[in-house]
């Protein structure tokens, strides 16, 4: 569980960095891919942390990940420096969590059937 907790805190820390301090790689939509990937990690790590209760925890991980993804966007709007909320980022966060949970369930199902 420590990895999931650290990942969750790292997301908040990354969302708290002033926008002017972030590099601009000049690649369109890279920001959305990063959001998706970060929240994919959230989904996988929390599913792994709660392993053994896969069916019961999937709903919790989805709900908390969706709420956290929306919260981080509101958080960026509340910061007193160059950050702003973006509904498209919140959507990328949601898709990332869903894909992370699905990927973990798929992987977990395949590995438990082999054992």
NORGI-V824843 format. One line per field, one symbol per residue. phi: phi as a letter, one per 40 degrees, with the letter a starting at -180 (. if undefined). psi: psi as a letter, one per 20 degrees, with the letter a starting at -180 (. if undefined). burial: I if it has 9 or more other ideal C-beta (glycine too) atoms within 8 Angstrom, else O. Layout:
BEGIN
phi = ???
psi = ???
burial = ???
END
This chain:
BEGIN
phi = .dcccccccccccccccddccccbcgbdgcdcccddccccddcccccccbdhbdcccdccccccccccccdcccdcccccbcaacbdcccccccccccccccccccccccccccc
psi = hhggghgghhggghiipphiipqnijopjhghhggggghggggghhgghkqilghhigggggghggghggghggghhiqjamqqqohhghghgggggghggggggggghghhhh.
burial = OOIIIOIIOOIIOOIOIIIOOOOOOOOOOOOIIOIIIIIIIIIIIIIIIIOOOIOOIIOIIIOIIIOIIIOIIIIIIOIOOOIOIOOOIIOIIIIIIIIIIOIIIOOIOOOOOOO
END
